[in-house]
Amino acid sequence: MKILVTGAAGFIGSHLSQRFLARGDTVVGLDNLNDYYEVSLKEARLARLTPQAGFRFVKLDVADREGMAALFADEKFDKVVHLAAQAGVRYSLVNPQAYIDANLVGFTNVLEGCRHNAVQHLVYASSSSVYGANVVQPFSEHHSVDHPVSLYAATKKANELMAHTYSHLFGLPTTGLRFFTVYGPWGRPDMALFLFTKAIIEGRPIDIYNHGKMIRDFTYVDDIVEGVVRVTDATPVANPVYDRVASDPATSYAPYRVFNIGNSSPVQLMEFVEAIEAAVGKTAINNFMDIQPGDVPATHADVSALEQAVGFKPATAVRDGVARFVAWYRDYYRV
């Protein structure tokens, strides 16, 4: 297949592109290489992809309407995996406009490109953040997600609504994937694992929000990629028994689906820190702080729908995944 991967220089996008290439797909990788975090890391991820047969990089912003329309018209993709977005809950408190441009305007351009160029299936990144103020756990796709607690989460919920509209109006098959706290080698420098590992190695304190009482369903990147690949191959169809009276947010009378991808084994933040300490071989200096606005205290994924649909559920243990990240970090930064 010829697949467009947006955000190909990103954490998940680079891993996913590697996987598609390994099985013989042609990949066009798109990224704007913005400076939200160190561009050199994005360039290093791309440097692993660009020599490979079947890969071509396009530097383009998904918010560029004309550029995106031309790309879709020229390339005629079979399938699209849309991962490009402005990420981060906390950053949305200080730069909300970036989320409108990338996550709403950019997603509209992707939808339009798919609509007008006979794309067979659009898979896009949603987020566990959409569960917002929900307290019933594990989080299920069948739950309502109408109370986001950050603008980032609101844009991801909006993406799901926009996708359904295109599935309904134009018959475009779409699948949204709610990722749960992805971590692993080549990860993002703004995320806890990267920040904590760097600080512990350097002997600096780490900020522990909610006084260590945070609970997260940490999901290893290889498990995420396996789930994305399987979902990409499983083009959704209309649910023939969809009940319009007792409506289910996870499915539809249109070719539309939403899935959680999480480890379904949440751990306390302090247990996560202990795994980093064990891998690094040093004890952390903890700076306990109040929970930040926009954060949720706990996440826990119900992945039964994903397992039923594609026969897969993530299973990498946190200690194993953290050890692999720390090994990569030490090698990449020579520390």
N, C-alpha and C positions, 0 to 999 in steps of 0.2 A: 504494500500500500504506500501511497504518498501521503505523509502526515505532516501537518503543521503543528509544531510545538511552540507556543508563545511562552516567553520567559525561559528560553532555553539556556541562558547563562545563569539562571537562578539555581538554587539548591535542588529542588525536586526536578525542575525542568532538565537540568544537565544529566542527572541520573536516568531520567525517563528516556531522553534522547539516546543515551548509550544503549539502553535495553532494546529500543526499537531497531537501532542499527544492527545490533548483535543478531537479531532474528531476520535481517534482510530487508527491512522497510527502508524507503527513502524518507529522509527527514529534512524539512526546512525549519531551521531554528531561528526564531525571531526574538530580539531583545533590544531595548533602548540603552542598555548599559548605564542607567542613571547612577547617581552617587549617593543613594540612600545609605549604602554601606560601601566598603572599599571596592573600587572598580577593579583593582588588580586581582581580587579573588574571582570575580566574574570572568575576567579575561583568562585566568588560569583554568577555570572549568571549561571554557570554550576551547582552549588550546588542546584539551584532550579529545575534543570532538572534531575539530576542523580537518585534521589529517585523514579522517576516515572516509572511505568510499561511501557515497550515498548521503552525505551530510553537506548542507549548504547553510551558511549563516547570513541572515538579513538584519542589518541594524535599522530598526524602525520602532516608533512609538505606536502602541495600539490606539492611542487617541488621535493619530493622524488619519483623518477620514479618507482623504484622497489616496494617500499611500497604502492604506489597508485595502481599499477597493481595488486598486491596481494590482496589488499582490495576489489577491484572491482570483481576479480575472485572468491573470497571467499563469498562475500555477495549477489551478483546477485540482485542489486537494481532494483526496478521498475522505479523509477524516481530519478532525481538528481537536487537539487537546490544548485548552486555554488555561495557562497557569500564570500568565503575566498579570500582575496586580500590584497595587501599593499595599504592602503588608504591614502588620503591626497595630496592636490595639492602642498602645500608649502614644505613638506618633500621631494617631488620628486626633488626639486632643489638641495638638499644637499646629498641625498642618492639614486641616480637613479638606482643603481644595484639591490636594493631591489625590485623595480618594475618589472625589467626584470625577476628575479627569481620567484616571487610570481605570477605576473599577466600574464606573457607570458609562462614561463616554466611550472608553475603550471597549467595554463589553458590547455596547450597541454596535460598534464597528465590526466586531467579530460576528455577531448575529447576522448583520446585514451581508457580510461576506459569505457566510454559510448559506443564507437564504437564496442569494442570487447566483450561486455557483454550484448548486446540486451536491453540496457536502452531505455525505451519507450519515454522519454522526458527529455531533459536537459534545465533547466531554469537557467540563469546566470545573475549576477548583472553587468550592464553597468553603465553609469553615465550621468547626465546632462552635465558634463564637456566636453563630446564629441562635443557639439555645438560650443565650442571654440570661434573663431572670428566671428561667425554668429551674425548679428544684427537684422534680421527679427524676430519679436516676435508676438505671442507666438511661441516657438520652436516646430516644428512638425517633426515627424518621416519621413515625406516625403521630408524634406530638406536635402541637401548635408551636410555632416559633415567631410569635408576633410581638415580643417584647425584648428587642436587642438593647444592650447596655453600652454600646460604643458605636461610633459612626462606621468604623470598619465592619462591624457585624451587620449593621443596617445595609451597607452596600452589598454584602454577600447574600443577605436575604433578598435584596432587590434583584440580584443576578438570577436567583431561582425563579422569581416572579416573571422577570423578563424572558427567561428561557421558556417557561411554560407558555407565555403568550405566543412565541414563535412556533412552538410545537403545535399549539392550537390553530393558529392562523395559517401557517404555511406547511404544516406536516413535517417540520424539521425535527428529527430525533435528537433529543438532548438528555444528558445525564449529568447531574450535579453531584460532586463528591465532597462531603464534609470531612475534611482532614482534622485529626486530633493530634496536636502538639508533635509535629514531625521533628525528628532529630537524627543525627548520624554524620559520617564523614562528608566534608565539603559543605557543612551547614552554615546557616546565617550568623554573622557576628553580633546581631542584635538580640539573639535568643539566649535563654538562660544557660544552656549547656556550654555554649561558646564563651559567654561572659564569665561563668563560674570557673571553667577550666583555665582560662587565661589568668584570672585573678589569683586562683589557688597556686598555680605554678609560679607566679610573680610575688607571692607572699602578701597580697593585698586583700582587704576585706571584701566579702560578697554581700550584696543587699538581698535579704530574705524577706519577701513581702508576706503580709498577713501573719507575721510572726511564725512562719514555717508551717502554717496550717493549710496551705494550698494543696490541693490534690489534682494531679493531672494524669490523663491517659496517654502517656508518652508512646509514640509509635515510630518504629525504626523505618528509615527511608526506603530500604529494600522491600519492606512489606507494603509500603505505600505504592511503590512502583509496580509491584506484582498486581496489586488491586487495580491500579489505573489501566494497566495493559489488558487485564481480563475484562474490565468494564468496556474499554474501547472496542474490543472485539464483539461485545454483546450489545448490538444495537437495539434500543428499546422499541417496543411496539405498544399500541394502545391497549389498555387493560380492558378486555371484553366484558368483565363483570364489575367494572367500576360503579360504585354506588354514589350517585350525585346527591342523594339526600344525606347519607352519613359519609361525607367526603373524607378522603384520606390524603393528607399532604404529600405522601411519599410516592404516589402513583397518580394516574390520570386516564381519562378517556382519550387523551392525546399521547403521542409517543414520547413520554417524559418520565424520567425516574430521578430519585434522589437517594443516595446511599451514604451512610457513615463509613469511614475507614479509620478505625482506631484499634488499639491493642486489646481493648476490653479488659484490661487489668490495671486499673489506676493505682498510683503510688503516691504516698505523702512526699512533699517536696524535700523534706529532710532525708528521706530514704534515697532520693535521687542524688542529693548532695553527697551522701555516704558512698554511693557508687562512684562518683567522680573522685572523691578522696582516695578510694581504694585503687582506682586506675592510675591516678597521678602519683600516689605514694606520699601525699602530704595532707595535713589537716587544714580544713578551711577556717578562716576567721569570719565568723558570722555577724552581720549587722542586721538585727531584726527590725522590721519596719511594718507600718500599717499597710493594709491592702490599698492598691492604687485605684483611682476612678477608672471604670471600664473593665476591670478584671472581674472574673467570676471565681468563686472560691474552689469549685470542683468541676471536673469533667469526667465522664464515663460513657463510653460508646457501646450501644447495642449494635452488634454487627451481624445479627441473624439474617437480615434481609440481604446483605452482601453475600454471605455464605450460601444462602439458598439460591441466589441468582447466578453466581459465578464459581461456586465451590471453593472459596478461599476466605480465610480470616487471618489477620496478623497474629504472630506468635513469638516474636523475638523478645527475649527477656531483657529488662532494662539494664542489668549489670553487663550483659554481653554487648548490647548496643553502645553503651557508654564507653566501654573499654575499647571498642573499635574506633569510636570518635577520638578518644584521647590519643590513641596510637597514630591516627591520621594527623591530628593537631601537632603532635611533637615532630612528626616527619616533615610536615609542610612548613612549619615555622622554625624548625631546627632548634627546638628547646628540649 
